[in-house]
Amino acid sequence: MDSSSAFALAGTDAVGQAALAAAGEVTAVELLDAAITRVEATRTLNAVITDLFERGRAQAEELDKSGVLRAGRAGPLAGVPFLLKDVGAALAGAREAMGSRALRDHVATESAWTVNRYLDAGLVVFGKTNTPEWGNHCTTEPLLYGATVNPWSSTVSPGGSSGGSAAAVAAGVVPAASGGDGTGSIRVPASCCGVVGLKPRRGRSSFAPDAGHGLEGMVNNHAVTRTVRDCAALLDVIAGSAPGDPYRAAAPAVPFLESAHRTPPAQRVLIATSSPFPTDRIDPEVVAAVEATGRLLEGLGHRLTPGAPTIDPDAVAEAIAVLHNVSNAQLHDLAQAHLGRAPREDEFEPSTWVMIREGFTTTGLDYANAIAAIHAETRRFAAGMAEHDVLLVPTLLTGPPPYGLLNQPRGTTRAFFDVEFATTGWTALANVTGWAAISLPLGQTSDGLPIGVQLMAPDEAILLSLAGQLEQAAPWCSRIPPRWVAGTTTM
C-alpha cells in the first residue's frame, strides 16, 4: 500500500476499517502496513515507544490466511491495527517499562485479561504508547522516554497518563488505542488532544490475571478513540469479568455499540461549571463549552438543572494521596524484584520518590481510613445526584495545560494532588464513586486548542447514547490538528 493510501485510511475509524477488511477491500496486512507508515511519519510526536511490528504482521497474516475476515465470522473490529498503553496492558513477551527507568528492561511474562480480549476480537497489536511513570501524572513527559508532543501544539501537554495513546489517535496514526484511568488518565488526554475518552464504571472489566483492582477500585481500563461507535465497540470487547474478580458490573441490556446508535429517553441533567476542589479560576472558554453543550442537550429534549453534588474536597484529596502512596510502595517492590536489588532514588521520577517514601510510612490505619473516606464521599455524591440522571461538567478547568505543571514534586503527595485537582477538577470524582464518565471534544479555545466536556452517570449505556446524539449534533471528526498524519508539520 502506498503512502497516499495509508494516509487516506487515517480518516477511517476502527469500525470502518474492519468493515473494509470484511468486504475484501483491504487485507489485515494492508491495514497494518498503512498504520506502520503512519507511525513512521509521526515519530517526532514520541507517542509510540515500543515497536511490535513483526508481532503484529504475524497476527495480521494469520487473520488473512484464516479467512475469518472475508467469511463474516469476525467481530466489528477484526483486522484493525491497535496500540497498547505501556501501563495496565501487559502483553506476554513484550517490554513493559511503565514509564519507569527502574523497569526499562522489564518484560511481561503474561498478558492482561483485557489484552487477551483485544486479541480474541481480532485487533492487531503492533506497538505500545508512551506514559508517565506508573501512570502517576496527568501529563506524559517521563524521563525514560521523553515527552509526547500534543498534535495540536508542541507548547501544551497531551495530558496523561494515556497521553501517548491520545496523541496517536488525535494525529490519525490509529483510530483507537488503549488507556487506563485512575484520577482522569483517559479523560484528561482525551480533552487535551481532542478525542473521545470513556472511563467505564467500576467492575466493567477485569484486572486479571495479576490483580483484582487498582487503587481500591479507582482505576478502570478502556481506550481513547475518535468516534463514539469505536468507543462503544471496544467496550463490548473488554466488558465482562474473570473468575475471582472482587466486583463486577451487571451486563448491559444491549451491546454498547447498539446503545451508541440509540436515541436516549429524556434525561435529567445536572450541570455544573464550578470545581469541587479549591482553585483560583476556571477558564471562561471552558465554562462556555460546558454551557453550549447544555444548550445542545436541551435542544435534544433533555432537562437541565444548574447545581452540583457536594463532597468534602479535603477528605477526597487526602484519601487519594494515601492510596497512591500505598500503590507506589507496592510498585517499588515490583522494581526491586525485577532488579534483584533495592532501586536507587535516581531511578525514579522525583514525584514518584515522594510517593514511595510516604508509602513506606503509611500505617494500616491510614489506609483503612482512606478507604472509609472514599466510601463515605461516594454515598454523599450519590445522594446529591438522587434527583438527576447525568452530571455535565468540564473535563479540565482549563485548556490543555503547559508541560512541567502536573508532574513536579510538591514536597508531599497531598500537595501534588492539590495542584493536579486545581486543573482537573471533576475527573477524580468519577474514579472515587465508580461512576462512568466520558470526555467529548465539544469545545475549542480561541486559539484553536481542544476543550473536553464531561458527562458522568452510574452506567455507560446512557453516556454512549448521549455521546452519539451529541456527535450527530456537533460533529468533531472534521477538526484535525496541525500534526495530523496526512499533513504533518514541524512545530
C-alpha positions in Angstrom: 0.0 0.0 0.0 1.5 3.4 -1.0 1.8 6.3 1.5 -1.2 8.2 0.0 -3.5 5.3 0.6 -2.0 4.8 4.1 -2.7 8.4 5.0 -6.2 8.3 3.5 -7.1 5.5 5.9 -6.2 7.8 8.8 -9.7 9.3 8.5 -11.5 6.0 8.8 -12.4 4.8 12.2 -11.9 1.3 13.6 -15.4 0.0 12.8 -15.0 1.4 9.3 -11.6 -0.2 8.8 -12.9 -3.5 10.0 -15.8 -3.2 7.5 -13.4 -2.6 4.7 -11.5 -5.8 5.6 -14.7 -7.8 5.9 -15.7 -6.6 2.5 -12.4 -7.7 1.0 -11.4 -4.1 0.0 -8.2 -4.4 2.1 -6.4 -7.1 4.0 -5.4 -7.1 7.6 -1.7 -6.9 6.5 -2.5 -3.9 4.3 -4.2 -2.2 7.2 -1.2 -2.9 9.4 1.3 -1.7 6.8 -0.7 1.5 6.5 -0.6 2.0 10.2 3.1 1.4 10.4 3.6 4.0 7.6 1.7 6.5 9.8 3.8 5.6 12.9 7.0 6.3 11.0 5.6 9.6 9.6 4.9 10.8 13.2 8.0 9.7 15.1 8.5 13.3 16.3 5.4 13.1 18.3 7.1 10.4 20.5 3.7 8.7 21.0 4.8 5.1 20.2 7.7 4.0 22.3 7.8 0.2 21.6 7.5 -1.2 18.1 5.9 -4.6 17.8 5.7 -4.6 14.0 6.7 -8.1 13.4 4.5 -9.5 16.1 1.6 -7.5 14.5 2.4 -8.7 11.0 2.4 -12.3 12.1 -1.1 -11.8 13.6 -2.4 -10.0 10.6 -1.1 -12.7 8.2 -2.8 -15.3 10.3 -6.1 -13.4 10.1 -5.8 -13.1 6.3 -4.8 -16.7 6.0 -7.7 -18.0 8.1 -10.3 -16.3 6.0 -12.4 -15.2 9.0 -12.5 -11.6 7.9 -14.0 -12.4 4.5 -16.2 -15.2 5.9 -18.1 -12.8 8.1 -17.1 -14.7 11.2 -15.1 -11.9 12.7 -16.2 -9.2 15.1 -16.7 -5.5 14.3 -13.1 -4.6 15.0 -11.2 -7.6 13.5 -8.1 -6.8 11.5 -7.8 -3.2 12.9 -4.3 -2.1 14.0 -4.2 -1.3 17.7 -1.8 0.2 20.2 -1.4 -0.6 23.9 -0.7 1.8 26.6 2.5 0.8 28.4 0.8 0.7 31.8 -2.1 -1.7 32.6 -2.0 -3.5 29.3 0.7 -6.2 29.6 1.5 -8.3 26.6 3.4 -11.5 27.2 6.9 -11.3 25.8 6.8 -7.6 25.2 8.7 -4.9 27.1 6.6 -3.3 29.9 8.6 -0.4 31.3 5.6 1.5 32.6 7.5 4.8 32.0 10.0 3.9 34.8 13.7 3.9 34.4 13.8 1.2 37.1 11.9 -1.1 34.8 13.4 -0.1 31.5 14.3 -3.8 30.7 11.2 -5.4 32.3 9.4 -7.8 30.0 5.8 -9.0 30.8 5.5 -12.8 31.4 1.7 -12.9 30.8 -0.9 -10.8 29.1 -3.5 -8.8 30.8 -7.1 -10.2 30.6 -8.2 -7.1 28.6 -5.3 -7.6 26.1 -6.4 -11.2 25.5 -9.9 -9.9 24.9 -8.5 -7.4 22.3 -6.6 -10.2 20.6 -9.6 -12.6 20.7 -11.6 -9.8 18.9 -9.0 -9.7 16.1 -7.4 -6.4 17.0 -3.9 -6.4 15.6 -1.5 -5.2 18.4 1.7 -3.7 16.9 3.1 -1.2 19.4 3.0 0.4 22.8 2.4 4.0 23.7 4.2 6.5 26.0 3.0 7.0 29.5 4.4 8.7 32.7 6.0 6.6 35.4 3.4 4.1 36.7 0.6 6.4 35.4 1.2 8.8 38.3 0.9 12.0 36.3 -1.9 13.7 34.3 0.8 14.6 31.7 3.1 12.4 29.6 6.7 13.6 29.9 8.6 10.7 31.5 12.3 11.0 32.0 12.7 7.5 30.5 11.3 8.2 27.0 10.8 11.9 27.0 7.7 14.0 26.4 5.0 13.1 24.0 4.0 16.0 21.7 0.4 17.2 21.6 -0.6 17.1 17.9 -2.4 20.4 18.4 0.6 22.3 19.7 4.1 21.5 20.9 3.7 24.1 23.7 1.0 22.2 25.6 0.8 18.8 27.2 -1.1 15.9 25.6 -2.3 15.0 29.1 -1.8 11.8 30.9 -1.4 9.2 31.8 -2.7 7.9 28.5 -1.1 10.7 26.6 0.8 8.6 24.1 -2.4 6.8 23.1 -4.4 10.0 22.9 -1.7 11.7 20.7 -1.5 8.8 18.4 -5.3 8.8 17.9 -5.5 12.5 17.6 -2.9 12.5 14.9 -4.6 9.8 12.9 -1.9 7.1 13.5 -4.6 4.7 14.7 -8.3 5.1 15.2 -8.1 3.8 18.7 -5.6 2.9 21.4 -5.9 1.5 24.9 -5.8 3.6 28.1 -6.3 3.5 31.8 -7.8 5.9 34.2 -7.2 6.4 38.0 -7.9 10.1 38.5 -8.7 11.1 34.9 -5.9 9.4 32.9 -8.2 8.6 29.9 -10.4 11.7 30.0 -7.6 14.3 30.6 -5.6 13.3 27.5 -8.8 13.0 25.5 -9.6 16.6 26.4 -6.1 17.8 25.7 -5.9 16.0 22.3 -9.5 16.5 21.1 -10.6 12.8 21.1 -13.2 10.7 22.9 -12.3 9.1 26.2 -14.6 6.9 28.3 -13.8 5.7 31.9 -16.1 2.7 32.4 -18.0 2.1 35.6 -16.3 0.1 38.3 -16.2 -3.6 37.7 -16.9 -3.3 33.9 -13.8 -5.2 33.1 -11.2 -7.3 34.8 -7.7 -6.8 36.1 -6.9 -10.5 35.9 -4.6 -12.3 36.0 -2.4 -10.5 38.5 -4.8 -8.1 40.3 -8.3 -7.7 41.5 -8.4 -3.9 41.2 -6.3 -0.8 41.1 -6.2 1.9 43.8 -9.1 0.2 45.7 -11.3 0.3 42.6 -10.5 3.8 41.4 -8.7 2.5 38.3 -10.6 1.5 35.1 -9.1 0.4 31.8 -10.5 1.2 28.4 -9.4 3.3 25.4 -9.3 6.6 23.6 -11.0 6.9 20.2 -12.1 9.5 17.6 -15.6 8.3 17.3 -18.3 7.2 19.8 -19.1 4.0 17.9 -15.4 2.9 18.2 -15.5 3.7 22.0 -18.7 1.5 22.3 -17.4 -1.3 20.2 -14.2 -1.5 22.2 -16.2 -1.5 25.5 -18.1 -4.5 24.2 -14.8 -6.3 23.6 -13.5 -5.8 27.2 -16.8 -6.0 29.1 -17.0 -8.9 31.5 -15.3 -10.4 34.4 -12.8 -13.2 35.2 -13.4 -15.9 37.9 -12.5 -14.5 41.3 -12.9 -10.8 40.5 -13.8 -8.8 43.6 -16.6 -6.9 41.8 -18.4 -7.0 38.5 -20.8 -4.7 36.7 -24.1 -6.0 35.5 -24.1 -7.0 31.8 -25.7 -4.4 29.6 -29.2 -4.9 28.4 -28.0 -4.5 24.8 -24.5 -4.3 23.3 -22.8 -0.9 23.9 -22.4 -0.4 20.2 -26.2 -0.6 19.9 -26.6 1.9 22.7 -24.3 4.3 20.9 -26.8 4.4 18.0 -30.0 4.6 20.1 -31.8 7.8 20.8 -31.9 8.0 24.6 -35.1 9.0 26.6 -35.1 12.4 28.1 -32.6 12.7 30.8 -32.4 14.9 33.9 -29.1 16.6 33.6 -27.4 18.4 36.4 -24.9 21.0 35.0 -22.0 22.4 37.0 -19.3 24.8 35.8 -17.6 25.2 39.1 -15.0 22.9 40.6 -15.4 20.5 43.5 -11.9 21.4 44.6 -10.3 24.7 45.6 -9.0 26.6 42.6 -8.1 30.2 41.6 -10.2 30.2 38.4 -11.9 28.2 35.7 -11.2 29.3 32.2 -14.2 31.2 30.8 -13.8 29.3 27.5 -14.2 26.0 29.4 -17.4 27.4 31.1 -18.7 28.5 27.7 -18.1 25.0 26.2 -20.0 23.3 29.0 -22.9 25.8 28.7 -23.0 25.3 25.0 -23.2 21.5 25.5 -26.0 22.1 27.9 -27.9 24.1 25.3 -27.4 21.3 22.8 -28.8 18.7 25.2 -31.8 20.9 25.9 -32.4 21.2 22.2 -32.3 17.4 22.0 -35.1 17.2 24.6 -33.2 16.7 27.9 -33.9 18.7 31.0 -31.1 20.7 32.5 -30.8 22.0 36.1 -27.9 24.0 37.4 -26.1 22.7 40.6 -23.6 20.2 41.7 -23.3 17.3 44.2 -21.2 18.2 47.1 -18.2 16.4 48.6 -15.6 17.1 51.2 -12.7 18.0 48.9 -10.1 17.7 51.7 -11.2 14.2 52.6 -11.2 13.1 48.9 -7.8 14.6 48.2 -6.2 13.1 51.3 -7.6 9.7 50.6 -6.4 9.7 47.0 -2.9 10.7 48.2 -2.8 7.8 50.7 -4.0 5.3 48.1 -1.3 6.5 45.7 1.4 6.3 48.3 0.5 2.6 49.1 0.3 1.8 45.3 3.7 3.3 44.7 5.2 1.4 47.6 3.9 -1.8 46.0 5.4 -0.8 42.7 8.7 -0.2 44.4 8.6 -3.8 45.4 8.0 -4.8 41.8 11.0 -2.8 40.7 13.1 -4.4 43.5 12.1 -7.9 42.4 12.9 -7.1 38.8 16.3 -5.6 39.5 17.3 -8.1 42.2 18.4 -5.2 44.4 16.9 -2.1 46.1 16.2 0.5 43.4 18.0 3.8 43.8 16.3 7.1 44.2 17.7 8.4 40.9 15.9 5.5 39.1 12.6 7.1 39.8 10.9 10.4 38.9 11.2 12.9 41.8 7.4 13.0 42.4 7.3 9.2 42.4 10.0 9.1 45.0 7.9 11.3 47.3 5.0 8.8 47.0 7.3 5.8 47.6 8.8 7.3 50.7 5.4 8.3 52.1 4.1 4.9 51.2 6.7 3.3 53.4 5.5 5.2 56.4 1.7 4.9 55.7 0.1 2.9 58.5 -2.7 0.3 58.2 -5.0 2.8 60.0 -4.2 5.5 57.4 -5.0 3.1 54.6 -8.3 1.9 56.2 -9.4 5.5 56.9 -8.7 6.4 53.3 -10.9 3.6 52.0 -13.6 4.6 54.5 -13.4 8.2 53.3 -13.7 7.1 49.7 -16.9 5.1 50.5 -18.4 8.0 52.6 -17.8 10.5 49.8 -19.3 8.2 47.3 -22.5 8.0 49.3 -22.5 11.8 49.7 -22.0 12.2 45.9 -24.8 9.7 45.1 -27.2 11.5 47.5 -26.5 14.8 45.7 -27.4 13.1 42.3 -30.5 11.3 43.6 -32.9 13.5 41.6 -30.7 13.6 38.4 -29.6 11.0 35.8 -26.5 12.6 34.4 -23.9 15.1 35.6 -22.5 17.6 33.0 -19.2 19.2 33.9 -15.8 20.3 32.4 -13.2 17.7 31.8 -10.4 20.1 32.6 -10.9 23.5 34.2 -8.5 25.0 31.6 -7.4 24.3 28.1 -4.5 21.8 27.6 -2.0 22.7 30.4 1.6 23.5 29.7 4.4 21.0 30.2 6.1 20.8 33.5 2.9 21.6 35.6 1.4 18.2 36.5 4.5 16.1 37.1 6.5 18.1 39.5 7.2 17.1 43.2 5.5 19.4 45.6 7.1 18.2 48.8 4.2 15.9 49.8 1.9 13.7 47.8 -1.1 15.7 49.1 0.4 18.9 47.8 1.0 17.2 44.4 -2.7 16.3 44.1 -3.8 19.7 45.2 -2.1 21.1 42.2 -3.5 18.4 39.9 -7.1 18.8 41.1 -6.9 22.6 40.6 -6.5 21.8 36.9 -8.5 18.6 36.5 -11.5 19.4 38.8 -14.2 16.7 38.4 -12.3 13.9 36.8 -11.3 12.2 40.1 -14.9 12.1 41.4 -15.8 9.5 38.8 -13.0 7.3 40.0 -13.9 7.8 43.6 -17.5 7.0 43.1 -17.1 4.3 40.4 -19.4 6.2 38.0 -18.8 6.0 34.3 -17.6 9.2 32.7 -16.9 10.3 29.2 -15.0 13.3 27.8 -16.1 14.6 24.4 -14.2 17.1 22.2 -17.1 19.6 22.0 -15.2 22.9 22.6 -12.2 24.9 21.4 -10.2 27.7 22.9 -9.8 31.0 21.0 -6.5 29.8 19.6 -8.0 26.5 18.3 -6.9 24.1 21.1 -9.4 21.4 22.1 -11.7 21.6 25.2 -13.3 18.4 26.5 -16.7 18.4 28.1 -17.5 15.6 30.5 -20.7 13.6 31.2 -21.0 11.3 34.3 -23.6 8.6 35.1 -23.8 5.4 37.0 -23.6 3.3 33.8 -22.0 3.6 30.4 -25.0 2.9 28.2 -26.7 6.2 28.7 -23.5 8.1 28.3 -22.8 6.4 25.0 -26.4 7.2 23.8 -26.0 10.8 24.8 -22.5 11.0 23.2 -23.9 9.6 20.0 -26.5 12.3 20.0 -24.0 15.0 20.6 -21.7 13.6 17.9 -24.5 13.9 15.4 -25.5 17.4 16.6 -22.0 18.8 16.7 -19.6 16.6 14.7 -15.9 16.8 15.7 -14.1 14.4 13.4 -13.6 17.0 10.7 -11.5 19.1 13.2 -7.9 17.8 12.8 -4.7 19.1 14.5 -1.8 20.7 12.7 0.2 17.5 13.1 -2.4 15.3 11.5 -0.6 12.4 9.9 -1.6 13.3 6.3 -0.2 16.7 6.6 2.4 16.6 9.4 4.1 19.9 10.0 7.1 20.9 12.1 6.2 23.0 15.2 
